[in-house]
Amino acid sequence: MRVLFVCSGNICRSPLGAQVLVARLGRDAPGFTVESAGTIAEDGAPMDAAAARQSVRLGGDPSAHGSRYLTEAIAAGADLVLTAERSHRAAVVSLAPRAAKRAFTIKQFSRVLEALEPADLAGVATAEQLVERVARLRGTVPPPADPADDDVDDPYRRSEATHVRVADEIGAALGVVADALRAVR
């Protein structure tokens, strides 16, 4: 299964998400291809130092990261797209309209997973089926009162405290996602 994280510059949120998901998947990580890209990224930039520190804190490994620009092929090739913001999801769907069913913000995917009952996931045996089921049921889960609550703030060039808060939000959401993915492996 190919999981794609998307943010703007691909130097903070999306590589952090990819690295933390790999860490949370643990021994099941080899069953997934986890990557990231950015809607305005320059190819090859290293991860932002503050974001990299948060990745390490949460068990990730930022050493091999090089940013890359989101293309239609990258978006279309993912089985699950997790974006930092709703605007990034819109950019993915604009590039690859068929990805609409597989694209969520990180927090939205986690929120929907948490709201589902075990019976909602009956018969789900693969990660791909999990994504399809969450996509089908996302409309049955009430949205947040403020739609922006499904977005992850951009910490770039902001305080260390902001980086910690953003990393903790991503980490909490991805704990739920990793648990669900591991359960169907």
C-alpha positions as CSV (number, residue, x, y, z in Angstrom):
1,M,0.0,0.0,0.0
2,R,1.3,3.5,-0.9
3,V,0.6,6.3,1.6
4,L,1.3,9.8,0.5
5,F,1.5,12.8,2.8
6,V,1.1,16.3,1.2
7,C,1.7,19.8,2.6
8,S,3.0,23.0,1.0
9,G,6.8,23.0,0.9
10,N,7.4,19.3,1.9
11,I,9.9,20.3,4.5
12,C,7.8,20.3,7.7
13,R,4.4,18.7,8.1
14,S,4.3,16.1,5.3
15,P,7.7,14.6,5.9
16,L,7.0,14.6,9.6
17,G,3.8,12.7,9.0
18,A,5.5,10.2,6.8
19,Q,8.3,9.6,9.2
20,V,6.0,9.3,12.2
21,L,3.6,6.9,10.5
22,V,6.6,4.7,9.6
23,A,7.6,4.8,13.3
24,R,4.1,4.1,14.5
25,L,3.7,1.2,12.1
26,G,6.8,-0.4,13.7
27,R,7.5,-3.9,12.4
28,D,4.5,-3.6,10.0
29,A,6.1,-0.6,8.2
30,P,7.7,-2.7,5.4
31,G,4.2,-3.6,4.2
32,F,3.7,0.1,3.2
33,T,5.4,2.6,1.0
34,V,5.2,5.9,2.8
35,E,6.2,9.0,1.0
36,S,5.6,12.8,0.9
37,A,5.4,15.7,-1.5
38,G,4.5,19.4,-1.5
39,T,2.2,21.6,-3.5
40,I,4.9,24.3,-3.8
41,A,8.0,22.3,-3.0
42,E,11.4,22.7,-4.5
43,D,12.9,19.3,-5.3
44,G,15.7,18.1,-3.0
45,A,15.4,20.5,0.0
46,P,16.3,19.0,3.4
47,M,13.7,18.9,6.2
48,D,13.3,22.0,8.3
49,A,15.6,21.6,11.3
50,A,12.8,22.3,13.9
51,A,10.5,19.8,12.2
52,A,13.3,17.3,12.0
53,R,13.8,17.6,15.7
54,Q,10.2,16.8,16.3
55,S,10.3,13.8,13.9
56,V,13.2,12.4,16.0
57,R,11.3,13.1,19.2
58,L,8.4,11.1,17.9
59,G,10.6,8.2,16.6
60,G,11.0,9.3,13.0
61,D,14.2,9.4,10.9
62,P,14.5,12.7,8.9
63,S,18.0,11.9,7.6
64,A,17.1,10.8,4.1
65,H,14.4,13.3,3.4
66,G,14.6,15.4,0.2
67,S,11.6,17.5,-0.7
68,R,9.7,16.9,-4.0
69,Y,7.0,18.7,-5.9
70,L,3.6,17.1,-6.1
71,T,2.8,15.9,-9.6
72,E,-0.3,14.2,-11.1
73,A,1.6,10.9,-11.2
74,I,2.5,11.0,-7.5
75,A,-1.0,11.9,-6.5
76,A,-2.6,9.3,-8.7
77,G,-0.3,6.6,-7.6
78,A,-1.2,6.7,-3.9
79,D,-3.7,4.4,-2.2
80,L,-4.2,6.8,0.7
81,V,-3.4,10.5,0.6
82,L,-3.1,12.3,3.9
83,T,-2.8,16.1,3.7
84,A,-2.0,18.8,6.2
85,E,-4.8,21.1,5.1
86,R,-8.0,21.0,3.2
87,S,-6.4,23.2,0.5
88,H,-3.8,20.5,0.0
89,R,-6.5,17.9,-0.4
90,A,-8.1,20.1,-3.0
91,A,-4.8,20.4,-4.9
92,V,-4.4,16.6,-4.9
93,V,-7.9,16.2,-6.3
94,S,-7.3,18.9,-8.9
95,L,-4.3,17.0,-10.2
96,A,-5.8,13.5,-9.9
97,P,-9.6,13.7,-9.7
98,R,-9.9,9.9,-9.0
99,A,-7.9,10.4,-5.8
100,A,-10.8,12.2,-4.3
101,K,-12.0,8.9,-2.6
102,R,-8.6,8.3,-1.2
103,A,-7.7,11.8,-0.1
104,F,-8.3,13.2,3.4
105,T,-6.6,15.6,5.8
106,I,-4.6,13.7,8.4
107,K,-6.9,14.9,11.1
108,Q,-10.1,14.1,9.1
109,F,-9.0,10.5,8.5
110,S,-8.2,10.0,12.1
111,R,-11.4,11.7,13.3
112,V,-13.5,9.5,11.0
113,L,-11.7,6.3,12.1
114,E,-12.2,7.1,15.8
115,A,-16.0,7.7,15.2
116,L,-16.6,4.4,13.5
117,E,-18.0,1.5,15.4
118,P,-16.4,-2.0,15.0
119,A,-19.4,-3.1,13.0
120,D,-18.7,-0.3,10.5
121,L,-15.4,-2.0,9.7
122,A,-16.8,-5.6,9.5
123,G,-15.4,-7.5,6.6
124,V,-12.5,-5.1,6.1
125,A,-9.4,-7.3,5.5
126,T,-6.9,-5.0,3.7
127,A,-5.6,-1.5,4.1
128,E,-7.1,-0.6,0.7
129,Q,-10.5,-1.8,1.9
130,L,-10.1,0.2,5.1
131,V,-9.5,3.4,3.0
132,E,-12.5,2.6,0.8
133,R,-14.7,2.0,3.9
134,V,-13.6,5.2,5.6
135,A,-14.2,7.1,2.3
136,R,-17.7,5.7,2.1
137,L,-18.6,6.4,5.7
138,R,-16.9,9.9,6.1
139,G,-20.2,11.6,5.4
140,T,-21.9,9.8,8.3
141,V,-19.5,11.3,10.8
142,P,-20.4,14.9,11.8
143,P,-17.8,17.4,10.7
144,P,-16.1,19.6,13.3
145,A,-17.9,22.8,14.2
146,D,-15.0,24.7,12.6
147,P,-13.9,23.0,9.3
148,A,-10.4,24.4,10.0
149,D,-10.1,22.0,12.9
150,D,-9.3,19.3,10.3
151,D,-6.2,21.3,9.2
152,V,-2.8,21.1,10.7
153,D,-1.2,24.6,11.2
154,D,2.0,25.4,9.2
155,P,4.8,25.6,11.8
156,Y,7.4,26.9,9.3
157,R,9.5,29.8,10.7
158,R,7.4,29.8,13.9
159,S,8.3,29.1,17.5
160,E,9.6,25.8,18.9
161,A,6.4,25.6,20.9
162,T,4.4,25.7,17.6
163,H,6.5,22.9,16.2
164,V,5.9,20.8,19.3
165,R,2.1,21.4,19.2
166,V,1.9,20.6,15.5
167,A,4.0,17.5,15.9
168,D,1.9,16.3,18.8
169,E,-1.3,16.8,16.7
170,I,0.1,14.8,13.8
171,G,1.5,12.2,16.2
172,A,-1.9,11.7,17.9
173,A,-3.8,11.5,14.7
174,L,-1.3,9.0,13.2
175,G,-1.4,6.8,16.3
176,V,-5.1,6.2,15.4
177,V,-4.2,5.7,11.7
178,A,-1.3,3.3,12.3
179,D,-3.5,1.2,14.7
180,A,-6.2,0.9,12.1
181,L,-3.7,0.0,9.3
182,R,-1.9,-2.6,11.5
183,A,-5.2,-4.2,12.3
184,V,-5.9,-5.1,8.7
185,R,-2.4,-6.2,7.7
